[in-house]
Each structure stands twice: as structure tokens, then as C-alpha cells.
Amino acid sequence: LTFICFMAFIGVIFLGLIFFDMFTSGKGKYGDRLVGIDDVKISSEVKKEIEDNLEAMDEVVDAGVRVQGKIIYINLEFSRETSLDRAKEIANETLNKFSDEEKSFYDFGYFLTQVPVEEPSDKGFVVTGSKNSKLETISWIKS
């Protein structure tokens, strides 16, 4: 009985150390997923340049680029005259603004919309897309 109690005590201490290490490892909410991000950091100047280049296009009304963790979110709002195919083409062109190293490190999330009109039945297109760091192309989902 003493041996069983001793083994149970050792087991509790061992589990306590494991849980303590899990919750106090200091890795933050992303854990090890951001290891190496400093080597491929996206600067605010690059984000601003991409936004400015997009907004200079006649089809693009508003553009936003945001980096959160290992994901680059690109939100694009298009004029009513812009076709969905053209909007996807413009979104695909944004990948050319990033280096191969950045494209292989970051995932990309796209949100494409058209300028709303006063008719509630005509919302235009709303499309989301994503590109995994291991893939070459954007996968599109019509919302």
C-alpha cells in the first residue's frame, strides 16, 4: 500500500510538472508557429505600397492589407462595373508583390466585394479566397 501511494504521489508530481510547463512555456498564443517570422517580416511600407498600387487601379475602390500571425489578409472592394473574373485576376496579381520566400511562409486570405447599391436585392459579388503557404494558387469560394 505504501508503494502504491508513493507511485501515485510521483505520478501527480510528474503530471503537475507537465501541466506547469505547458501553461508557462512563454510561447504566447501562437506557440512555435511564428518561428522564423522575423526573417520574412512584412513591413508597413510594403503593405502601404500594395494598397496604393491597388487603389490606383480604376476597378478598385478600396484596398486593405493586414498581417496577423502567419496570415496576410487582403480586402478588396471593386466598382460595380468590375466583373468577378477581373476581380480574381487583380487579386491573383497581388501575389506578384511578395517574394517567393514570403509566399512560402505566409498564408493569404482574400475578401472581394463590390460597392453596395441601394437595391437590397443586388449585392454584387462577395467572394473569399485563400492560399496556403505550400500551394501556388488561390482557392476561391463564392459566398
C-alpha positions in Angstrom: 0.0 0.0 0.0 2.9 2.4 0.8 4.4 1.6 -2.6 1.1 2.4 -4.4 0.8 5.7 -2.5 4.4 6.6 -3.3 3.9 5.8 -7.0 0.6 7.9 -7.1 2.5 10.8 -5.4 5.3 10.6 -8.0 2.6 10.4 -10.8 0.9 13.5 -9.5 4.2 15.4 -9.3 5.1 14.3 -12.8 1.7 15.4 -14.2 1.9 18.7 -12.3 5.3 19.4 -13.9 3.9 18.6 -17.4 0.9 20.9 -17.0 3.1 23.7 -15.4 5.4 23.5 -18.4 2.5 23.5 -20.9 0.9 26.6 -19.4 4.0 28.6 -18.5 6.2 27.9 -21.5 6.1 31.6 -22.6 5.5 30.8 -26.2 2.4 33.0 -26.4 -0.8 32.3 -28.3 0.9 31.2 -31.5 3.3 28.7 -29.9 6.1 27.7 -32.3 4.1 28.6 -35.4 5.8 32.0 -35.8 9.4 30.7 -35.6 11.3 32.4 -38.4 8.8 35.2 -39.0 11.5 37.9 -38.3 13.3 36.7 -41.4 10.3 37.3 -43.7 8.6 40.2 -41.9 6.1 42.3 -44.0 6.8 45.9 -43.3 4.1 48.6 -43.1 5.8 50.3 -46.1 5.2 47.2 -48.2 1.6 46.9 -47.1 1.0 50.6 -47.9 2.7 50.3 -51.3 0.4 47.3 -52.2 -2.7 49.2 -51.0 -1.7 52.3 -53.0 -1.0 50.3 -56.2 -4.3 48.6 -55.9 -6.3 51.7 -55.2 -4.7 53.4 -58.2 -6.5 50.9 -60.4 -9.8 52.0 -61.9 -11.6 48.9 -60.8 -10.5 49.0 -57.1 -12.5 51.4 -54.8 -10.8 50.4 -51.6 -8.0 48.1 -50.6 -6.6 46.9 -47.3 -3.7 44.7 -46.4 -3.3 43.3 -42.8 -0.9 40.8 -41.3 -1.9 38.7 -38.4 0.4 36.0 -37.3 1.3 34.0 -40.4 -1.7 35.2 -42.4 -1.8 38.1 -44.8 -5.4 39.3 -45.2 -6.2 41.3 -48.4 -9.6 43.0 -48.6 -10.6 44.5 -51.9 -13.7 46.4 -52.8 -14.5 46.8 -56.5 -16.6 49.1 -58.6 -19.9 47.8 -59.9 -18.5 47.6 -63.5 -15.8 45.1 -62.5 -16.5 41.5 -63.4 -15.8 38.7 -60.9 -13.2 37.3 -63.2 -11.4 40.6 -63.4 -11.6 40.9 -59.6 -10.0 37.5 -59.2 -7.3 38.4 -61.7 -6.4 41.5 -59.8 -6.3 39.5 -56.5 -4.0 37.0 -58.2 -1.7 39.8 -59.3 -1.2 40.8 -55.6 0.8 37.6 -55.1 3.5 39.0 -57.5 4.1 41.8 -55.0 5.5 39.3 -52.5 8.8 37.4 -52.7 8.9 33.6 -53.1 10.2 33.4 -49.5 7.2 35.4 -48.2 4.7 33.3 -50.3 6.1 30.1 -48.9 6.0 31.3 -45.3 2.6 33.2 -45.1 -0.9 32.0 -45.8 -3.1 34.5 -47.7 -6.8 35.3 -47.1 -8.8 37.3 -49.7 -12.1 39.0 -49.3 -13.5 40.5 -52.6 -16.7 42.6 -52.6 -18.4 45.1 -54.9 -19.6 48.6 -53.9 -23.1 48.3 -52.5 -26.0 49.8 -54.3 -29.3 51.0 -52.9 -31.3 48.0 -54.1 -31.2 45.4 -51.4 -31.6 42.5 -53.9 -28.4 43.4 -55.8 -25.5 42.9 -53.5 -22.9 42.3 -56.2 -20.4 39.6 -55.6 -18.9 38.6 -52.3 -16.1 36.1 -52.7 -13.5 34.8 -50.3 -10.2 33.1 -51.2 -7.3 31.5 -49.5 -3.8 30.5 -50.4 -1.8 28.1 -48.2 1.9 28.7 -48.0 2.5 25.3 -49.5 0.3 25.9 -52.6 0.8 28.1 -55.7 -2.7 29.3 -56.4 -5.7 30.9 -54.6 -8.7 28.7 -53.9 -11.9 30.7 -54.3 -15.3 30.3 -52.5 -18.3 32.2 -53.6 -20.2 33.3 -50.5 
